[in-house]
Amino acid sequence: MSDPAKPLPVLELDDLRVRFKTDGGMVHAVNGVSFRVDEGEALGVVGESGCGKSVTNMTVLRLIPTPPGEVSSGTIKYRGTDLLKLSAKEIRKVRGGKIAMIFQDPMTCLNPFLRISKQLTEAILLHSDMTPDEARERAIQELERVGIPDAAGRVDSYPHEFSGGMRQRVMIAMALCTDPDLLIADEPTTALDVTIQAQILDVLRRLQAEKGMSLVLVTHDLAVVAGMCTRVVVMYAGRIVEEAPVDDLFADPRHPYTIALLGSVPRLDDPVGRHLTPIEGLPPKLAEEPTSCAFAPRCTYAFDRCRAELPKLEPDPDGRLRACFVTFKDGVPVEPVDAGGAA
Amino acid sequence: MTAPNGHGSPSSTPASQAGDPLLEVMDLHMHFPVHEGIVFQREVSRVRAVNGVSFDLRPGETLGLVGESGCGKSTTARAVLQLHRPTAGRVIFGNQDLCQLQGPELRAVRRDLQMIFQDPYASLDPRWTVASIIAEPLRNYGLAKSGHELREQISELMLTVGLNPSFIGRYPHEFSGGQRQRIGVARALALEPKVIFCDEPVSALDVSVQAQIVNLLQELQSRLGLAYVFIAHDIAVVRHLSHRVAVMYLGRIVEIADRDAIYSETRHPYSKALLGAVPIPDPPLERARERVLLEGSLPSPKDERQGCDFASRCPLRKRVDSDDRCRSERPKLLPIAKDSSHKVACHYHDQD
């Protein structure tokens, strides 16, 4: 905000590393993740279970229990302030205030013993100077905004009186009642049916446009990202393997993992009889920080260098970022960037 | 009946033209009573989970069953297999009505009807080795004469589903989700069934692994001539695997047709909303898409309605149903044209 030429990003992660001490030894969940989220932007974070996408985003709000978790390096800057340096008290101001988060399963995130009104006003009272009555008004407004019919009548209901889709709306209302300028949504529709998913995504899309809020959408579902986001980062084994504007990523994926992901999901508009290409093998265990490409063992195009060296997330000539030694065009390898017999 | 125009897909089995049905389900009802009272329990209402479902399944065919949670697709599968005893209806398999069978007779039929479950973590006993899990059905039916033979059969089954037979002594926790689901598939295959009910077999798996299981199921079908009833909420996966698809809403089939027809000539307003809600991994297409968002939520399966179950949420009814026929008369599942295999339960399915 201070530099008129280039506005500060809302959120900027730099070389974030998170590891967990477990009975089975160290698990390196996040291994050098850097990305930024600009004002009003919707960023998609895509990857399979265990790729570190949730840990990364939970670390932003310092929701990782320490111990066993530990941030071993990196910075997380929210409008220039490093969130990792804030005291517990200071981070509480930010968490659920300017940065809000919603999770996959709305039932486990709402307290079953408290009325919705109580849970919503709690957040509002914590983050504003409103009186309880004003806060209640505000809560009703937010419930209306996310499309809960008869919000004034239902504000005193308990969570179990709502359906799954309605509970997720309550969660969104709760996240939005403090006017956050960044919303982190971690698999917000994974537990929901497709018709409900469409409704929830519609709510998110509308609210984002209305409030000019930035959105980080964490999901394993590429199709959801396609309709929601402007930019996407693809994660694998705790690292970003590709980052691109959404249209480019789908039209011209440049990392073998992205290509493989797109090839392994059936689409509703597929030509009949397309063969699915599964990704053979399994993601690595992450007992050590990777020193070579973590995807190489499952990669069709890997060559010697991939098994010896860690590819960095670097820009292509046109500015697209990817971490791979092989060059792809329209999903087909063109040549190894360096000498080496790929593909 | 028209065969799906097949470029070898989803498998090369010409489904819809094959002769007699293997399995016929007629007017199946599965109601669960709701009791009240602590000492004197009285029935206060019934949850009508399955409310008159009829379909048939031909040899080597995959019938996809789609619908939202609570629409009764899993209960249908369980009622057909007599895991729940249906309240009413008939399930004809090999000239017998399964609903009438008891004990040993039912047991004999169950050999031909197997099931694969959703959660590969919950459906395998953690204290059993792979060998004992796969051997259980074989032992139950006394199909192996000696321990050596049993081991042989287990190894063969493991190979069939793409598991390394040297893992025969391992426990479920030593396998990944995808491998566990393969164990589940091996167990289902052990008795060489004719029909496998797959209840959300890939929903708990990561997308890259999901494709492995989908391909495995397809490959097994073309090799062994299995018929599947494939239940899933992932409509793209169902489309990929099925020859025919049935859409369920509130315990009833509202539309059933050949796979291509149901996606390209969708007739029922609920099917349209359901298919329209599935996101497509193509950004320009997604942005350009017109979405019909359903309003309201699922009515209670406890209430009994006179008319169409979908009427309260139906975008079509608002435009065309001037004389309130949708509220007063329940639409029957009828062919859209004479002799068509495409059936729909809507009074106004020919209107847009």
Interface residues (C-beta under 8 A of the other chain):
Chain A: E48 S49 S163 G165 M166 D193 V194 T195 I196 Q197 A198 Q199 L201 D202 H220 D221 L222 A223 V224 V225 A226 G227 V246 D247 F250 A260 L261 L262 S264 V265 P266 R267 L268 D269 D270 V272 G273 R274 H275 L276 T277 P278 I279 E280 L282
Chain B: P4 N5 G6 H7 G8 S9 P10 E68 S69 S176 G178 D206 V207 S208 V209 Q210 A211 Q212 V214 N215 H233 I235 A236 V237 R239 H240 R259 D260 Y263 A273 L274 L275 G276 A277 V278 P279 I280 P281 D282 P283 P284 L285 E286 R287 R289 R291 L293 L294 S297 L298
